[in-house]
Amino acid sequence: MKQKEILSNIFSRTQVTALNPMQQQMAAIPLTGTFVLLAPTGSGKTLAFTIPALEKIDPDLPQVQVLCLAPTRELAVQISGEVDKLSL
């Protein structure tokens, strides 16, 4: 997906009206290799790492292209729901 499409989905499918500084910085970096994003609960981390991740995914490739690790099943389900909302 192109960043413009991702941002359009964010603004139309969520209650977010503008990216916060952390999200803007993450959207501007190329996603290569491994990175860790540490920030307080409710700071917008999911959107921050989802933007560059969705840019890298090729829907025509059947293999796993991005792996996101979460410490609990509940958080993994929450992240999955947000990614689905932004990518469909």
N, C-alpha and C positions, 0 to 999 in steps of 0.2 A: 504494500500500500504506500502511496505517496503521503508525505507529512501533511499536505494540505487537506487530503481526504480524512486522515486520522483526526486532525484538529477539528474539522467540520463535524465529524461524528461525536467528538467529545462535547462540543458546544451544543449540539442538537439533541444528544441522547443522555446528557447528564445535567446536573444543576451548576456545572462549572461555567463561568462566564469569561474567565481569563486564566491563563497559566500563572502559577506563582513562580518566584525566581528560581527555585530548585528545578521545577518542571521545565522552565525555559532553558536552563543550562543543560539538562539531560537531553532535551530535544535537539540541541545544537551540536552534540558530540556524536561522532560516528561510533556505532556499537560494534566493537571488535574484541574478541577474546572474552575474558571474564571480568566482571566488575561487581562491587558490593556497594549498596546504597543504604546508609544508616541515617535514619531521621525519626523523630518522635511519631507516635500514633496520631493519625489524622492530618499529617503534613502533606499528603498527596503523593506518597511514594509510588503507589500503584500506577498512576498516570505517568509519573516521571520515568519509570522504566518501561512502561508499555509503549510509549511513543517510539523510541528508537528500535524496540524489539519488533513491532509491527512493520516498521519500514524494511526490516531485513527479511521478513518471511515471504517466500515465494509460494503462493497457493497451488502452483502446478507441481511442486515437488512433494512426494508422498512421505518423506522421512521427517523425523523430528528436527526442527531447525532452531528452536529456542527452548531452553530449560530454565524454569524458575523454581527455586527451592523455597519452601515455606516451612516454618517450624511446627505448624499444626494443620490438621486436615481442614478445620474450619477456615483458616486463613487461605489455604490453597483453593478451596471452593469459592471463597469470596473473590480472590484474584481471578480465577477462571471466569466467573460471572462478569466481572468488569471487562476482561479481555474480549469475551464473546460480544458484549454490548457494543464495544468500540470497533470490532472487526467485521461484523456481519452487515 
